[in-house]
Amino acid sequence: MTRPSLLRIFCVFAVLCLLGEPARAKKPDPGEKFNEGLSLFQAGQHEEAADAFYEAYRARPHAAALYNAGLAWQLAGDLGRAATAYSLALEMKLGDSARADARKRLDELGSSVGRIEVGAPEGATIRSAPFLVHDSSAVFYLSPGKHRIDVKLVSGVWVVRRVVAEAGQTTVVLVEANSSERDPEAVPQHTVSKPKDRAGEPPDRTLGYLALGGAALAAGTATVLGIEALRARDKFDASGHTSESARDRAAKYRLWTNIAWVSAAALGASGAVYLIMIDDDTSGATTEIGVTGRF
C-alpha cells in the first residue's frame, strides 16, 4: 500500500470519528437526566422528576435512579408505579439506608395497591407500562382497578392479559407458550431490561482508545512523510533549484505531511474528548434530602 493510500485511510478514519461525536451527543445522557430529576424534585415537580429519573434508569439501569423515581411517583400520588420502582430497586445494589427506606415504603404501600405476579415461558418479555422486564417472571404493583399486562413470546407474538388489581391482594397471571392472542397496541415504545446493577461496570471506552490509536498512527505516518519531504527538498537544493520533479515531489510530501499532522491532532482531540465525556457520565452530584445516590 502506498503512503498516499495509507494517508487517505487515516483521513477517512478521522472524519468518521469526528462525525461520530454528534451522533453520540443525540442520545439521552443518564447523568444529565439524573441531575434534571434532582432539580425537578427539589422544585416540587414530582411527576416530572419521576419521568426524568426513570429516563436516566432506562438509559443506564441504576438502583438510585429507580429508587428516586419511586419517591417522586409516591409524592405525585402514583402509588402503583412507586411501589413497582421500589420493588425493582430492591433487586439491585442499593445503599443500606435507601434499601431500608424502600423496603419500609413498599410494605406501607402494600395495603393500597394490588400485587400482580406474572409467569411466562422462557425468553419472554413482560410489560406493565412503563416497566418492561426481560424474564419469564415479573412482579408489578398497580392501583386498584382494571389494567393490562403485555407479554411478548419468543415467537414474537404479543399476548394481552386483562387484570383487576385489588388493594392488598395478589393476583397471579400465567401466559402459556401456545398463547396466540395478538394486539398491535401491546408493542411498547421503549425497552427497559430487568434491573441489573451496572453501577460498577466501566463504560465502553473503545471508540476513544481507537481514536487515540489512530492519532498515534497518523503521527507516525506524518513523521515518515516529513522525512521524505526533507529528502525531496535536499534533492531540489542539490539540483540548484532546477529540478521540477524534485520540487513537485517536495511540495507533495510537505502537503501530505501537513494533512497527516492535522489528522493526528483531530483524532487525538476527538479521543480525549470522548474519554473525558465518558468519565463525566460516571460522576454526578450527591443528592440532598429525600432522594439518594450518585449517577
C-alpha positions as a Markdown table, in Angstrom:
| # | Residue | x | y | z |
|---|---|---|---|---|
| 1 | Met | 0.0 | 0.0 | 0.0 |
| 2 | Thr | 1.4 | 3.4 | -1.0 |
| 3 | Arg | 1.9 | 6.2 | 1.5 |
| 4 | Pro | -0.8 | 8.4 | -0.1 |
| 5 | Ser | -3.3 | 5.5 | 0.2 |
| 6 | Leu | -2.4 | 4.9 | 3.8 |
| 7 | Leu | -2.9 | 8.6 | 4.5 |
| 8 | Arg | -6.3 | 8.6 | 2.9 |
| 9 | Ile | -7.4 | 5.8 | 5.2 |
| 10 | Phe | -6.3 | 7.8 | 8.2 |
| 11 | Cys | -8.1 | 10.9 | 7.0 |
| 12 | Val | -11.3 | 8.9 | 6.4 |
| 13 | Phe | -11.0 | 7.4 | 9.9 |
| 14 | Ala | -10.5 | 10.9 | 11.4 |
| 15 | Val | -13.6 | 12.2 | 9.7 |
| 16 | Leu | -15.7 | 9.1 | 10.8 |
| 17 | Cys | -14.6 | 9.7 | 14.4 |
| 18 | Leu | -15.4 | 13.3 | 14.3 |
| 19 | Leu | -18.8 | 12.6 | 12.8 |
| 20 | Gly | -19.5 | 10.0 | 15.4 |
| 21 | Glu | -19.4 | 12.6 | 18.2 |
| 22 | Pro | -22.6 | 14.4 | 17.2 |
| 23 | Ala | -24.5 | 11.1 | 16.8 |
| 24 | Arg | -23.5 | 10.2 | 20.4 |
| 25 | Ala | -24.5 | 13.5 | 21.7 |
| 26 | Lys | -28.1 | 13.0 | 20.5 |
| 27 | Lys | -28.6 | 10.0 | 22.8 |
| 28 | Pro | -30.1 | 10.7 | 26.2 |
| 29 | Asp | -27.4 | 11.3 | 28.8 |
| 30 | Pro | -28.2 | 9.4 | 32.0 |
| 31 | Gly | -26.2 | 11.7 | 34.2 |
| 32 | Glu | -27.9 | 14.8 | 32.8 |
| 33 | Lys | -31.3 | 13.2 | 33.2 |
| 34 | Phe | -30.5 | 12.2 | 36.8 |
| 35 | Asn | -29.4 | 15.7 | 37.7 |
| 36 | Glu | -32.5 | 17.1 | 35.9 |
| 37 | Gly | -34.6 | 14.8 | 38.2 |
| 38 | Leu | -32.8 | 16.2 | 41.2 |
| 39 | Ser | -33.7 | 19.8 | 40.2 |
| 40 | Leu | -37.3 | 19.0 | 39.4 |
| 41 | Phe | -37.7 | 17.0 | 42.7 |
| 42 | Gln | -36.3 | 19.9 | 44.7 |
| 43 | Ala | -38.6 | 22.3 | 42.9 |
| 44 | Gly | -41.6 | 20.2 | 43.9 |
| 45 | Gln | -42.3 | 19.0 | 40.3 |
| 46 | His | -42.6 | 15.4 | 41.4 |
| 47 | Glu | -44.3 | 13.8 | 38.3 |
| 48 | Glu | -41.7 | 15.4 | 36.0 |
| 49 | Ala | -38.9 | 14.4 | 38.4 |
| 50 | Ala | -40.1 | 10.8 | 38.3 |
| 51 | Asp | -40.0 | 10.8 | 34.5 |
| 52 | Ala | -36.5 | 12.3 | 34.4 |
| 53 | Phe | -35.2 | 9.7 | 37.0 |
| 54 | Tyr | -36.8 | 6.9 | 35.0 |
| 55 | Glu | -35.3 | 8.2 | 31.8 |
| 56 | Ala | -31.9 | 8.0 | 33.5 |
| 57 | Tyr | -32.6 | 4.5 | 34.7 |
| 58 | Arg | -33.8 | 3.4 | 31.2 |
| 59 | Ala | -30.6 | 4.8 | 29.6 |
| 60 | Arg | -28.4 | 3.1 | 32.2 |
| 61 | Pro | -30.0 | 0.8 | 34.8 |
| 62 | His | -29.1 | 2.2 | 38.2 |
| 63 | Ala | -30.7 | 1.5 | 41.6 |
| 64 | Ala | -30.5 | 5.1 | 42.9 |
| 65 | Ala | -32.3 | 6.5 | 39.8 |
| 66 | Leu | -35.1 | 3.9 | 40.2 |
| 67 | Tyr | -35.4 | 4.5 | 43.9 |
| 68 | Asn | -35.6 | 8.2 | 43.4 |
| 69 | Ala | -38.2 | 7.7 | 40.7 |
| 70 | Gly | -40.2 | 5.8 | 43.2 |
| 71 | Leu | -40.0 | 8.6 | 45.8 |
| 72 | Ala | -41.2 | 11.1 | 43.1 |
| 73 | Trp | -44.0 | 8.9 | 41.9 |
| 74 | Gln | -45.2 | 8.4 | 45.5 |
| 75 | Leu | -45.2 | 12.2 | 46.2 |
| 76 | Ala | -47.1 | 12.6 | 42.9 |
| 77 | Gly | -49.7 | 10.2 | 44.0 |
| 78 | Asp | -48.9 | 7.3 | 41.6 |
| 79 | Leu | -48.6 | 4.7 | 44.2 |
| 80 | Gly | -48.5 | 1.7 | 41.8 |
| 81 | Arg | -45.5 | 2.9 | 39.9 |
| 82 | Ala | -43.8 | 4.0 | 43.1 |
| 83 | Ala | -44.2 | 0.5 | 44.7 |
| 84 | Thr | -43.0 | -1.2 | 41.5 |
| 85 | Ala | -40.0 | 1.1 | 41.4 |
| 86 | Tyr | -39.1 | 0.3 | 45.0 |
| 87 | Ser | -39.6 | -3.4 | 44.3 |
| 88 | Leu | -37.3 | -3.4 | 41.3 |
| 89 | Ala | -34.7 | -1.2 | 43.0 |
| 90 | Leu | -34.5 | -3.7 | 45.9 |
| 91 | Glu | -33.4 | -6.3 | 43.3 |
| 92 | Met | -30.4 | -4.1 | 42.6 |
| 93 | Lys | -27.4 | -2.8 | 44.5 |
| 94 | Leu | -29.0 | -0.1 | 46.6 |
| 95 | Gly | -27.4 | 1.7 | 49.6 |
| 96 | Asp | -28.2 | 0.4 | 53.0 |
| 97 | Ser | -30.3 | 3.4 | 54.2 |
| 98 | Ala | -32.1 | 3.7 | 50.8 |
| 99 | Arg | -32.7 | -0.1 | 50.9 |
| 100 | Ala | -34.2 | 0.0 | 54.3 |
| 101 | Asp | -36.4 | 3.0 | 53.3 |
| 102 | Ala | -37.5 | 1.3 | 50.1 |
| 103 | Arg | -38.5 | -1.8 | 51.9 |
| 104 | Lys | -40.4 | 0.2 | 54.5 |
| 105 | Arg | -42.2 | 2.2 | 51.9 |
| 106 | Leu | -43.1 | -0.9 | 49.8 |
| 107 | Asp | -44.5 | -2.5 | 52.9 |
| 108 | Glu | -46.6 | 0.6 | 53.7 |
| 109 | Leu | -47.9 | 0.8 | 50.1 |
| 110 | Gly | -48.9 | -2.9 | 50.1 |
| 111 | Ser | -52.3 | -2.3 | 51.5 |
| 112 | Ser | -53.1 | 0.4 | 49.0 |
| 113 | Val | -52.1 | -1.3 | 45.7 |
| 114 | Gly | -52.6 | -4.6 | 44.1 |
| 115 | Arg | -49.7 | -7.0 | 43.6 |
| 116 | Ile | -49.5 | -8.7 | 40.2 |
| 117 | Glu | -47.3 | -11.8 | 39.7 |
| 118 | Val | -46.8 | -12.7 | 36.1 |
| 119 | Gly | -45.4 | -16.0 | 34.8 |
| 120 | Ala | -44.5 | -16.6 | 31.2 |
| 121 | Pro | -42.3 | -19.1 | 29.1 |
| 122 | Glu | -38.6 | -18.7 | 29.0 |
| 123 | Gly | -37.3 | -15.9 | 26.8 |
| 124 | Ala | -40.5 | -13.8 | 27.2 |
| 125 | Thr | -40.7 | -10.1 | 27.7 |
| 126 | Ile | -43.3 | -8.8 | 30.2 |
| 127 | Arg | -44.7 | -5.3 | 30.3 |
| 128 | Ser | -46.8 | -3.1 | 32.5 |
| 129 | Ala | -46.2 | 0.4 | 31.4 |
| 130 | Pro | -43.7 | 1.9 | 31.8 |
| 131 | Phe | -41.9 | -1.1 | 33.1 |
| 132 | Leu | -40.6 | -3.8 | 30.7 |
| 133 | Val | -39.0 | -6.9 | 32.1 |
| 134 | His | -37.0 | -9.4 | 30.0 |
| 135 | Asp | -37.6 | -12.5 | 32.0 |
| 136 | Ser | -40.1 | -15.3 | 32.5 |
| 137 | Ser | -41.5 | -13.8 | 35.7 |
| 138 | Ala | -42.2 | -10.3 | 37.0 |
| 139 | Val | -44.0 | -8.6 | 39.8 |
| 140 | Phe | -45.8 | -5.3 | 39.4 |
| 141 | Tyr | -47.8 | -3.2 | 41.8 |
| 142 | Leu | -50.9 | -1.5 | 40.4 |
| 143 | Ser | -53.5 | 0.9 | 41.7 |
| 144 | Pro | -56.9 | -0.8 | 42.3 |
| 145 | Gly | -58.9 | -1.3 | 39.1 |
| 146 | Lys | -58.5 | -2.7 | 35.6 |
| 147 | His | -55.1 | -2.9 | 33.9 |
| 148 | Arg | -53.4 | -4.7 | 31.0 |
| 149 | Ile | -50.3 | -6.8 | 31.0 |
| 150 | Asp | -48.5 | -7.4 | 27.8 |
| 151 | Val | -46.2 | -10.4 | 27.2 |
| 152 | Lys | -44.0 | -11.0 | 24.2 |
| 153 | Leu | -43.3 | -14.6 | 23.5 |
| 154 | Val | -40.2 | -15.9 | 21.8 |
| 155 | Ser | -42.2 | -16.3 | 18.6 |
| 156 | Gly | -42.6 | -12.6 | 18.5 |
| 157 | Val | -46.4 | -12.7 | 19.4 |
| 158 | Trp | -47.6 | -10.2 | 21.9 |
| 159 | Val | -50.2 | -11.6 | 24.3 |
| 160 | Val | -52.5 | -9.3 | 26.3 |
| 161 | Arg | -53.9 | -10.2 | 29.7 |
| 162 | Arg | -56.5 | -8.0 | 31.4 |
| 163 | Val | -56.2 | -8.0 | 35.1 |
| 164 | Val | -58.2 | -6.4 | 38.0 |
| 165 | Ala | -55.9 | -5.2 | 40.8 |
| 166 | Glu | -57.3 | -5.3 | 44.3 |
| 167 | Ala | -55.8 | -3.4 | 47.2 |
| 168 | Gly | -53.7 | -5.6 | 49.4 |
| 169 | Gln | -54.3 | -8.6 | 47.3 |
| 170 | Thr | -52.0 | -10.7 | 45.0 |
| 171 | Thr | -53.2 | -11.7 | 41.5 |
| 172 | Val | -51.4 | -14.3 | 39.5 |
| 173 | Val | -51.2 | -14.1 | 35.7 |
| 174 | Leu | -50.0 | -17.1 | 33.7 |
| 175 | Val | -49.2 | -17.0 | 30.0 |
| 176 | Glu | -48.5 | -20.2 | 28.1 |
| 177 | Ala | -46.2 | -20.8 | 25.2 |
| 178 | Asn | -49.0 | -21.6 | 22.8 |
| 179 | Ser | -51.0 | -18.4 | 23.5 |
| 180 | Ser | -51.9 | -16.7 | 20.3 |
| 181 | Glu | -53.8 | -13.5 | 21.2 |
| 182 | Arg | -52.4 | -10.6 | 19.3 |
| 183 | Asp | -52.8 | -6.9 | 20.0 |
| 184 | Pro | -50.8 | -4.4 | 17.9 |
| 185 | Glu | -51.2 | -1.8 | 20.7 |
| 186 | Ala | -49.3 | -4.1 | 23.0 |
| 187 | Val | -45.9 | -3.3 | 21.4 |
| 188 | Pro | -44.1 | -0.9 | 23.7 |
| 189 | Gln | -42.3 | 2.2 | 22.5 |
| 190 | His | -39.4 | 1.8 | 24.9 |
| 191 | Thr | -37.4 | -1.1 | 26.2 |
| 192 | Val | -36.0 | -1.5 | 29.7 |
| 193 | Ser | -34.3 | -4.7 | 30.7 |
| 194 | Lys | -34.9 | -6.3 | 34.1 |
| 195 | Pro | -32.8 | -4.5 | 36.6 |
| 196 | Lys | -29.2 | -5.4 | 36.6 |
| 197 | Asp | -26.9 | -3.2 | 38.6 |
| 198 | Arg | -24.3 | -1.8 | 36.3 |
| 199 | Ala | -23.0 | 0.9 | 38.7 |
| 200 | Gly | -19.7 | -0.9 | 38.9 |
| 201 | Glu | -19.3 | -1.6 | 35.2 |
| 202 | Pro | -16.8 | 0.6 | 33.4 |
| 203 | Pro | -18.3 | 2.4 | 30.4 |
| 204 | Asp | -17.2 | 1.5 | 26.9 |
| 205 | Arg | -14.1 | 3.5 | 26.0 |
| 206 | Thr | -13.3 | 1.6 | 22.8 |
| 207 | Leu | -14.0 | 4.5 | 20.4 |
| 208 | Gly | -11.9 | 6.8 | 22.5 |
| 209 | Tyr | -8.9 | 4.4 | 22.5 |
| 210 | Leu | -9.3 | 3.7 | 18.8 |
| 211 | Ala | -9.2 | 7.4 | 18.1 |
| 212 | Leu | -6.0 | 7.8 | 20.2 |
| 213 | Gly | -4.5 | 4.8 | 18.5 |
| 214 | Gly | -5.4 | 6.3 | 15.1 |
| 215 | Ala | -3.8 | 9.6 | 16.2 |
| 216 | Ala | -0.5 | 7.8 | 17.1 |
| 217 | Leu | -0.5 | 6.0 | 13.7 |
| 218 | Ala | -1.3 | 9.3 | 11.9 |
| 219 | Ala | 1.6 | 11.0 | 13.7 |
| 220 | Gly | 3.9 | 8.1 | 12.7 |
| 221 | Thr | 2.8 | 8.5 | 9.1 |
| 222 | Ala | 3.4 | 12.3 | 9.3 |
| 223 | Thr | 6.9 | 11.7 | 10.6 |
| 224 | Val | 7.7 | 9.4 | 7.7 |
| 225 | Leu | 6.2 | 11.7 | 5.2 |
| 226 | Gly | 8.1 | 14.6 | 6.7 |
| 227 | Ile | 11.4 | 12.8 | 6.3 |
| 228 | Glu | 10.5 | 12.1 | 2.6 |
| 229 | Ala | 9.7 | 15.8 | 2.2 |
| 230 | Leu | 13.1 | 16.8 | 3.6 |
| 231 | Arg | 14.8 | 14.4 | 1.3 |
| 232 | Ala | 13.0 | 15.7 | -1.7 |
| 233 | Arg | 13.8 | 19.3 | -0.7 |
| 234 | Asp | 17.5 | 18.3 | -0.4 |
| 235 | Lys | 17.5 | 16.9 | -3.9 |
| 236 | Phe | 15.9 | 20.1 | -5.2 |
| 237 | Asp | 18.6 | 22.1 | -3.5 |
| 238 | Ala | 21.3 | 19.8 | -4.9 |
| 239 | Ser | 19.9 | 20.4 | -8.4 |
| 240 | Gly | 20.5 | 24.1 | -8.0 |
| 241 | His | 16.7 | 24.6 | -7.8 |
| 242 | Thr | 16.4 | 23.5 | -11.4 |
| 243 | Ser | 14.7 | 20.1 | -11.0 |
| 244 | Glu | 11.0 | 20.5 | -11.5 |
| 245 | Ser | 10.3 | 16.8 | -10.4 |
| 246 | Ala | 12.2 | 17.3 | -7.2 |
| 247 | Arg | 10.4 | 20.5 | -6.4 |
| 248 | Asp | 7.0 | 18.9 | -7.1 |
| 249 | Arg | 7.9 | 15.9 | -5.0 |
| 250 | Ala | 8.9 | 18.1 | -2.1 |
| 251 | Ala | 5.7 | 20.1 | -2.3 |
| 252 | Lys | 3.5 | 17.0 | -2.4 |
| 253 | Tyr | 5.2 | 15.3 | 0.6 |
| 254 | Arg | 5.0 | 18.6 | 2.5 |
| 255 | Leu | 1.3 | 18.7 | 1.8 |
| 256 | Trp | 0.7 | 15.1 | 2.8 |
| 257 | Thr | 2.8 | 15.7 | 6.0 |
| 258 | Asn | 0.6 | 18.6 | 7.0 |
| 259 | Ile | -2.6 | 16.6 | 6.4 |
| 260 | Ala | -1.3 | 13.7 | 8.4 |
| 261 | Trp | -0.4 | 16.0 | 11.3 |
| 262 | Val | -3.9 | 17.6 | 11.2 |
| 263 | Ser | -5.5 | 14.1 | 11.2 |
| 264 | Ala | -3.3 | 13.1 | 14.2 |
| 265 | Ala | -4.4 | 16.2 | 16.0 |
| 266 | Ala | -8.1 | 15.7 | 15.2 |
| 267 | Leu | -8.0 | 12.1 | 16.2 |
| 268 | Gly | -6.2 | 12.8 | 19.4 |
| 269 | Ala | -8.5 | 15.6 | 20.4 |
| 270 | Ser | -11.6 | 13.5 | 19.5 |
| 271 | Gly | -10.4 | 10.5 | 21.5 |
| 272 | Ala | -9.5 | 12.7 | 24.5 |
| 273 | Val | -12.9 | 14.5 | 24.5 |
| 274 | Tyr | -14.7 | 11.2 | 24.2 |
| 275 | Leu | -12.9 | 9.7 | 27.2 |
| 276 | Ile | -13.5 | 12.8 | 29.2 |
| 277 | Met | -17.2 | 12.7 | 28.4 |
| 278 | Ile | -17.4 | 9.0 | 29.3 |
| 279 | Asp | -15.7 | 9.8 | 32.7 |
| 280 | Asp | -18.2 | 12.6 | 33.3 |
| 281 | Asp | -21.1 | 10.2 | 32.7 |
| 282 | Thr | -19.9 | 8.1 | 35.7 |
| 283 | Ser | -19.9 | 11.2 | 38.0 |
| 284 | Gly | -22.8 | 13.2 | 39.4 |
| 285 | Ala | -23.9 | 15.4 | 42.2 |
| 286 | Thr | -24.7 | 13.9 | 45.6 |
| 287 | Thr | -28.4 | 14.2 | 46.2 |
| 288 | Glu | -29.9 | 16.1 | 49.2 |
| 289 | Ile | -33.0 | 15.4 | 51.3 |
| 290 | Gly | -35.4 | 12.7 | 50.0 |
| 291 | Val | -33.5 | 11.4 | 47.0 |
| 292 | Thr | -30.3 | 9.5 | 47.1 |
| 293 | Gly | -27.3 | 8.3 | 45.1 |
| 294 | Arg | -24.7 | 9.3 | 42.5 |
| 295 | Phe | -25.0 | 8.6 | 38.8 |
